[in-house]
Amino acid sequence: MSDKKFFVEGARVAHAGAMVTTEILTVRTPRGDLVERQVVRHPGAVAVVAIHDGCVVFVEQYRAAVDDNLIEIPAGKTDIPGEPLETAARRELIEEVGLDPQNLVLLGDFLTAAGFCDEVLTIFAANDCVDVGRQVDGVEEEYSEIVRVPLTEIDDWLVGGKLRDVKSLVGLFWARDLGLLTPAS
């Protein structure tokens, strides 16, 4: 790795919204120049690959950014100060699909769009869920639908273009690599 460093010398808020904040950073380059970079600050998010009754449980919901419905693993922001990631994952799984995980397995985390955003998304797996009924929070969830895909069909979903959401693809590949998506014999 290069020993040439960039340094953030200043930041100003360009927009503070309900979900994200946009900042303009003043960055000193290794050669000493100053450049500006616009970045999005995001509180982070969690997602869960939930396995229940031999199926992976997804939610199909409207996403305004792409003006389309997407099929995704349940997920949501980590926007409650001090809330542990496992608690946020449990909350989101109950809200979106009505499943209460008895045990969460950390699969990993990743930066969703490091070129312009600092969001870190942490993915868990759960295969011992109890059906407790949905606790919908928000208009998108109100109109969302639960989609259950048998474990025997997940490989087709991974390569068949039915999933366009990166957190869902990453979570499913990680879960598959750990042997969590193998159908019971």
C-alpha positions as CSV (number, residue, x, y, z in Angstrom):
1,M,0.0,0.0,0.0
2,S,1.2,3.5,-0.8
3,D,2.6,5.6,1.9
4,K,1.1,8.7,0.2
5,K,-1.8,9.9,2.3
6,F,-4.9,12.0,1.8
7,F,-6.1,14.1,4.8
8,V,-9.5,15.5,5.4
9,E,-8.8,19.1,6.5
10,G,-12.4,20.3,6.8
11,A,-16.1,19.5,6.4
12,R,-19.3,21.4,6.0
13,V,-22.8,20.1,6.0
14,A,-24.5,20.6,2.7
15,H,-27.8,19.0,3.7
16,A,-29.1,17.3,6.8
17,G,-32.0,15.0,6.1
18,A,-34.2,12.5,8.0
19,M,-32.1,9.5,6.7
20,V,-28.7,10.9,5.6
21,T,-26.5,13.9,5.9
22,T,-24.5,15.2,2.9
23,E,-21.1,16.8,3.6
24,I,-18.6,18.6,1.5
25,L,-15.1,17.6,2.5
26,T,-11.9,19.5,1.9
27,V,-9.2,16.9,1.3
28,R,-5.5,17.5,1.0
29,T,-3.9,15.3,-1.7
30,P,-0.5,13.6,-1.3
31,R,1.0,16.3,-3.5
32,G,-0.5,19.1,-1.3
33,D,-3.5,20.2,-3.5
34,L,-6.9,20.8,-1.9
35,V,-9.9,19.1,-3.5
36,E,-13.5,18.9,-2.5
37,R,-15.5,15.7,-2.2
38,Q,-19.2,15.3,-1.5
39,V,-20.0,12.4,0.8
40,V,-23.2,10.9,2.3
41,R,-23.2,10.1,6.0
42,H,-25.5,7.2,6.8
43,P,-26.2,5.7,10.3
44,G,-25.6,2.2,9.1
45,A,-27.9,-0.7,8.6
46,V,-28.5,-4.4,9.4
47,A,-30.0,-7.2,7.4
48,V,-31.0,-10.8,8.1
49,V,-30.9,-13.9,6.0
50,A,-33.9,-15.6,7.7
51,I,-34.5,-19.3,7.2
52,H,-37.9,-20.5,8.3
53,D,-39.8,-23.8,7.5
54,G,-37.3,-24.7,4.8
55,C,-37.5,-21.3,3.1
56,V,-35.5,-18.1,2.9
57,V,-37.9,-15.3,3.9
58,F,-37.7,-12.1,1.8
59,V,-39.8,-8.9,1.7
60,E,-40.9,-7.3,-1.6
61,Q,-41.3,-3.6,-1.1
62,Y,-41.3,-0.3,-3.0
63,R,-37.9,1.5,-3.2
64,A,-38.4,5.2,-4.3
65,A,-34.7,5.6,-5.3
66,V,-35.3,3.1,-8.2
67,D,-39.0,3.6,-8.5
68,D,-39.6,-0.1,-8.4
69,N,-40.5,-3.0,-6.1
70,L,-37.5,-5.1,-5.0
71,I,-37.3,-8.4,-3.3
72,E,-34.8,-8.2,-0.5
73,I,-33.7,-9.9,2.7
74,P,-35.3,-8.0,5.7
75,A,-33.2,-4.9,6.6
76,G,-33.2,-1.5,8.2
77,K,-31.3,1.4,9.6
78,T,-29.3,1.4,12.8
79,D,-30.6,4.8,13.8
80,I,-31.4,4.2,17.5
81,P,-28.4,5.5,19.4
82,G,-26.7,2.8,21.5
83,E,-28.9,0.0,20.1
84,P,-26.8,-3.2,19.7
85,L,-26.7,-4.5,16.1
86,E,-28.3,-7.8,17.1
87,T,-31.2,-5.9,18.7
88,A,-31.6,-3.8,15.5
89,A,-31.6,-6.9,13.3
90,R,-34.2,-8.6,15.5
91,R,-36.4,-5.5,15.5
92,E,-36.2,-5.3,11.7
93,L,-37.0,-9.0,11.2
94,I,-40.1,-8.7,13.4
95,E,-41.3,-5.5,11.7
96,E,-40.8,-6.6,8.2
97,V,-41.7,-10.4,8.2
98,G,-43.0,-11.2,11.7
99,L,-40.2,-13.5,12.6
100,D,-38.4,-13.4,16.0
101,P,-34.9,-14.9,15.7
102,Q,-33.9,-17.0,18.7
103,N,-30.3,-16.8,17.7
104,L,-28.4,-14.6,15.2
105,V,-25.2,-15.5,13.5
106,L,-23.0,-12.7,12.3
107,L,-22.1,-13.2,8.7
108,G,-20.1,-10.0,8.2
109,D,-20.3,-6.4,7.2
110,F,-19.4,-4.3,4.2
111,L,-19.4,-0.7,2.9
112,T,-22.3,-0.3,0.6
113,A,-21.0,2.5,-1.7
114,A,-17.5,3.6,-0.4
115,G,-17.0,6.0,-3.4
116,F,-19.5,8.4,-1.9
117,C,-21.1,7.0,1.3
118,D,-19.9,5.8,4.7
119,E,-22.8,3.3,5.3
120,V,-21.7,0.0,6.9
121,L,-24.2,-2.8,6.5
122,T,-24.0,-5.7,8.9
123,I,-25.6,-9.0,7.9
124,F,-26.8,-11.8,10.2
125,A,-28.4,-15.2,9.6
126,A,-31.2,-16.8,11.6
127,N,-32.5,-20.3,11.2
128,D,-34.5,-20.7,14.4
129,C,-37.2,-18.1,14.1
130,V,-40.6,-18.0,15.8
131,D,-43.5,-16.5,14.0
132,V,-44.8,-13.6,16.1
133,G,-46.7,-11.5,13.5
134,R,-45.5,-8.4,11.7
135,Q,-45.1,-5.1,13.5
136,V,-45.1,-2.8,10.5
137,D,-43.3,0.5,10.8
138,G,-43.7,2.8,7.8
139,V,-45.8,3.1,4.6
140,E,-43.5,0.9,2.5
141,E,-43.7,-1.9,5.0
142,E,-47.5,-1.5,5.1
143,Y,-47.7,-2.3,1.4
144,S,-44.9,-4.8,1.4
145,E,-45.3,-8.6,0.8
146,I,-43.5,-11.5,2.4
147,V,-41.9,-13.8,-0.2
148,R,-40.8,-17.3,0.9
149,V,-38.3,-19.1,-1.4
150,P,-37.6,-22.8,-0.7
151,L,-34.0,-23.6,0.0
152,T,-34.0,-25.9,-3.0
153,E,-34.5,-22.8,-5.3
154,I,-32.1,-20.4,-3.7
155,D,-29.2,-21.1,-6.1
156,D,-31.5,-20.3,-9.0
157,W,-32.4,-17.0,-7.3
158,L,-28.7,-16.2,-6.8
159,V,-27.9,-16.4,-10.5
160,G,-31.3,-15.9,-12.2
161,G,-31.6,-12.2,-11.9
162,K,-34.5,-12.2,-9.6
163,L,-32.5,-10.4,-6.9
164,R,-31.0,-7.0,-7.8
165,D,-30.2,-5.9,-4.2
166,V,-26.6,-6.2,-3.2
167,K,-27.2,-6.8,0.5
168,S,-29.4,-9.7,-0.4
169,L,-26.9,-11.2,-2.8
170,V,-24.0,-10.8,-0.4
171,G,-25.9,-12.2,2.6
172,L,-27.1,-15.2,0.6
173,F,-23.7,-16.0,-0.8
174,W,-22.1,-15.7,2.7
175,A,-24.9,-17.9,4.2
176,R,-24.5,-20.5,1.4
177,D,-20.7,-20.5,1.9
178,L,-21.2,-21.4,5.6
179,G,-23.6,-24.2,4.7
180,L,-26.7,-22.4,6.2
181,L,-28.8,-22.7,3.0
182,T,-28.6,-26.5,2.6
183,P,-32.1,-28.1,2.6
184,A,-32.8,-30.6,5.3
185,S,-32.8,-34.2,4.0
